Amino acid sequence: MERREEQPGAAGAGAAPALDFTVENVEKALHQLYYDPNIENKNLAQKWLMQAQVSPQAWHFSWQLLQPDKVPEIQYFGASALHIKISRYWSDIPTDQYESLKAQLFTQITRFASGSKIVLTRLCVALASLALSMMPDAWPCAVADMVRLFQAEDSPVDGQGRCLALLELLTVLPEEFQTSRLPQYRKGLVRTSLAMECGAVFPLLEQLLQQPSSPSCVRQKVLKCFSSWVQLEVPLQDCEALIQAAFTALQDSELFDSSVEAIVNAISQPDAQRYVNTLLKLIPLVLGLQDQLRQAVQNGDMETSHGICRVAVALGENHSRALLDQVEHWQSFLALVNMIMFCTGIPGHYPVNETTSSLTLTFWYTLQDDILSFEAEKQAVYQQVYRPVYFQLVDVLLHKAQFPSDEEYGFWSSDEKEQFRIYRVDISDTLMYVYEMLGAELLSNLYDKLGRLLTSSEEPYSWQHTEALLYGFQSIAETIDVNYSDVVPGLIGLIPRISISNVQLADTVMFTIGALSEWLADHPVMINSVLPLVLHALGNPELSVSSVSTLKKICRECKYDLPPYAANIVAVSQDVLMKQIHKTSQCMWLMQALGFLLSALQVEEILKNLHSLISPYIQQLEKLAEEIPNPSNKLAIVHILGLLSNLFTTLDVSHHEDDHEGSELRKLPVPQGPNPVVVVLQQVFQLIQKVLSKWLNDAQVVEAVCAIFEKSVKTLLDDFAPMVPQLCEMLGRMYSTIPQASALDLTRQLVHIFAHEPAHFPPIEALFLLVTSVTLTLFQQGSEAETRFVPV
């Protein structure tokens, strides 16, 4: 292959005379890459070496870099360059050189069988790439030839070395196929050819795995090789003997991980479900691991319990439908399901003491889907068998969702706490899904348990248990319509009896009340049972997200029943806003909640509440408008404008949103006279203009100003009409002075809502023409500027 120096194969690789890709220069560049402390020099060396690898000279220097006197890093680069040339530039190699190249690679692999393992692997990948390019026509029995050549007795390498080299070559061959750049039509031909050659591979693997004299390193390599080949979608029945041998190897701690990987890959093939008889033979093998699993759990051996769980879940999750179809074998499949249940309920707190239970959650979705997909008669049979299993699952999941003791939780890292939070979300999703199978009985079940827990004097009170039961209820109520449920009144009655001494429990109480806000709208007499809890929680910064979001839900869903409580809600909200208890986003939510609340009051009451609510902010804004612009007062201005715009987003006395949703309304008559939001906007309009005059070149402040009007327009629609002339005038001045995107968006909103009404044509039309004219001028100026700088 050395004469390939003149090959045109590396066109575009930058092989100019200045880039002298000699062995010496490659070695110098590698030394620079590995040992030069200067990162810039390293980067230059890496870039040069990448060009060298694809250059025509690579055919020459690659073989020289593989010489025995070179260090492994240099040999590795030579082997990698060969692989790149073969895999990417195959078409450049004349057919009469195929055999020569193949022979040279075999020679090098044999030599490195007792040398550097990383170089051996790269050479095997290069030969694998060559085989894939030659199959099936130019090298029809590639795999059988590889096996025969490496089993030859006249090799200078010892038997174990040759065996490991052959196994490495056989392992990388399917892996190289998966990542190869073969054209699609060739890929199909090669896949078929490889699948047919399993007959040359599997008997050898079986023999090596079952042979008592095979060293551990060989058996481990056999398992990895098998794991690689099954991903070519080999028929599961052809793998039976090897899968059984892999199950036996699970008893050997050195082979455990490789065995698990091989079994899981074999079982998880998409085509495996066709081989039901083989799958049925696998169930006893999996069930036979239960003692090993229990022992591992008892000894705190998380790796072993994790691996066995992966095997059980792979069989159950991938083939539940096929196995459920075998009705006469229902007991053995139920035993497998119970084994997976054991894995779900594995002792310890995820992710600190165990990491296995999360693997099982998808299985429970799959099993339920498969049961519910059967025809009515068969479904009824399986419902009878599996409903008790799913009730047990709920108990197990709620136990797993429990927080550890406060002391233990205090030692968890922030990453562990976040993983646990995500794990609980997954449990919540599973419970919501399980409701589809268990229905209203599930809610009754949770309610009965909670009732016993809160009223029993026999057992010591556990806030963790209480929290988990509430969390289960909340998970379902958030997405399922529970309005018909006869247990919700009892639950609402129980909530005030909960002794809340813990942030996590308080959070869940809040979220549960929020999840039941639609039910409260239909049963307003119960609002007074829970509203005091929510208002009390508003004052606790640790409950910021849960308390504010819950109040917002109640104000949105129950607004027509809240007037008796409005004064109290506004007072408490105003107090926490003034004390700055909550972060910015929660302050915005709180304003939205108050907007919903005020929407259901009489106009005089709205104006009175608005005055007390926003007067402090208006006074603050007036003071800020006098100050010289600086970063700190900018933040305060944007915050106040944000509070106003969020309030006006939901303050809708005409109930446009309710009309849009077509809900059954118990709303007040539409008030006559100016809209309260318009009244307030007109009062603060001059102040807003004053703020703008100082901050017109700040996009964030301009955006915050525009947001007030844009959100008001979207909410009020036609009721915003009195503001149109003065807003159009202000927008025109803003956009003429410093054009900004937010002003353009607000203009679009005004045109969209008011352009169809003749009464508003003059101001809207004038604004539209002005904005269009300014924008076109900008484009023309930009175009002229580009023209001025075009090189002649």
C-alpha positions, 0 to 999 in steps of 0.5 A: 500500500505504500505506493498509494502516496500519489492517491487522489483520495484526500482531495480537500484535505489540504495536502499542499506542499507546505503540509509535509506529512512525513513520519517525523513530522507526524511524530513531532505533532503527536508529541506537541499534542500530548506534552506541550503545555501551551493549549494553542500549540496543542490545538494547532497540532490537532488540526494538522494531525486531522489533515494528516490522517486524511491525506494521501501520505497517510497510506505511507506513514500509517504502517511506519507508525505501527513499528514495534519501536514506537510508543503506543500513542504513535501506534494508535494514531497510525491505526486510526489513520488506517481506519479513516482511510479505509472507512472514508476513502474506500473508493480510492483503493484499487480492487487489486490491492484489497487482498494485500491490504487485508493480509497486512491488517491480519499481520498487524493484528496478530502482532498486536495480539500480545501488544497494546490493547488500544492499538489492537482495537483500532486495527480490528476496527480498521479490518472490520471496516474493510470487511464491511466494504468487501461483503458480500461479493468481494469477501463472502465468508469474511467472518468464517475466514477471520475465525479460521485464520485466528484458529490456525496453529502455526501462529507465533502468538499463544492461544489465549492471545489469538483468542482474545484478538479474534474476540475483539475483532468479532466484537467490533465488527457489528459495532462498526456496522452500526456506525458505518457510512455504507449506502442504504442499499449496501447496508441491507445486503451487509446486514443479511450477510452478517446475520447468515454468518452467526453460524460461524460465531455463536458455536465458538462463543458457546464453547468458550463460555461453557468451557471450565478452562476458559479464563475469566478475561476470555469469558468476559470478552465472549459476553461482550462479543455476544452482546454486540452481535445480538444487536444485529437482530439475530433470531432470539431462538438462535441465541437460546444457548448463549443466553442460558450460559449468560444467566449462569455467568451472573453468579460470577461477580467478575462476569456479572456486568457483562452478562447483564448487558448481554442478556438485556441486549438479547431480550430487548431486540425489537424482533424478539417478541416473535419467539414466544416459546423462547421468551417463556423459557426465559421466565424461569431463568429470571425468576431463578435470580430472586434469591441472588436479588434478595441477598444483594438487597440485604447486603446493600449491593446496589450494583447487583440488585440494579443489574438483576432488576434490569434483566427482569424489567427488560423481559417484562417491559419489552414482551408483556403483551406477548406473555399476557397472550399466553393465558395458560402461563399467567401464573409464571408471568404474574410471578415475574410481575411480583419480582418487578414489584419487589424491585419497585419497592426496594428498601432505601431512599432514591437516589441515596440508598438505592438507584433501582426502583426508578428502572421499573416505572415504565414497565407499569405503564406498559403492562397497564396499556397492554391489559387495557388493549385486550378485548372486553372478555380477556381484559375483564379476566386480567383486570381481576388478576392485576387490580390488586397488584396495582393497588399494591403498586400505589402503596409501594410508590407512596412509600417510596415517595416519602421523604427521609427524616429531617436529620437525614434529608439535611445531609443530602446534597443539592443534586440528590435532592433534585434527583429525588424531586424528579423521581417523585414527579415520575411517581406522580405521573405513574399514579395519575396513569394508574388511576385509569385502571383503578378509578374512583376506588383509588381515591377512596383508598387514599382517603381512608388511609389518610383518615385513619392516619389523622384520627388514629391514636394507636400509631405515632404520627408521621408527617412523611406518611401524611405528606405522601398520601396527600401527594398521591391525591394531588397527583391524581386531582391535578389532571383528573376531573374529581368533581364527582368524587364523594371523598373530596368533601371529606378530604377538604374537611381533613386538611385543616386537621393536619399538623403542619410542622414541616415545609415539605408537608406544608408545600404539598398541602398547598398544592393539594388545595390548588389541585382541588380549586375547580372542585371548590368552585362547585362547592363554595361553602368549603372555601372557608375551610382552606382559604385561611391556610393559604393566606397564612402560608403566603407569609412564609418565604419557604412556601412562596411557590406553592402558596402563591400558585394555589391562591392564583388557582383559587382566585381564577376558579372561584372568583365569583364566590370570593367577594366576601373574602376579598378584603382579607385576601387583598390585605394579606397580599398587600402586606406580603408584597410590601414586605418583599417576602416573595421573589419577582416571579411570585410577585407577578403571580400574586398580582395575577391572582388579585386581578382575577379576584377583583374582576368579580367585584362591583366597579366601586369596590374594584377602584377602591381596592386598586387605589389601596393596592397600587398607590404605594407603587405609583408613589414609588414610580413618581420618585424614581421618575425624578431620579437620574437613570442608573441600574438599581432604579431601572430594576425597581421601575421594571419591577413596578411596571411588571406588577401593573401589567400582570394585574391588568392581564387578569383584571377583566370586569367584562369577563371576556375570558369566561365568554371565550371558554364558554363556561357556565357563568354566575357572573355579575352584570357587565358594568356601565361606564369606564373600565377600572383598568382604563381609569387607572391607566389614564391616571398614570399615563402622564407618569408613564410618559415621564418615565419613558422620556428618561428611559427611551433608549433602554429596551427593557424599560420600553418593553415593560411599558409596552407590556402594560398596554399590550396585556391590557388591550388583550384582556379588555379588547373593545373596553380599551377604546378610550385609551386608543388616541393617546396611546397611538400618539405616544407610540408614534413619538416613541417609535419615531425617536428610537424604533424598538421591537416592543413598540412594533408588537404593541402597534400590531396588537392595536391594529389587530383589535381596533382597525375594523372599527371606523370610530378608531380609524384616524389614530390607528391609521396615522400610527400605522402609516408612521410606523411603516414610514419609519421602518422603511426608512430604516431599511433604506438606510441599512441598504445604503450603508451596505452599498457604501461598504461594498468593495469595488 
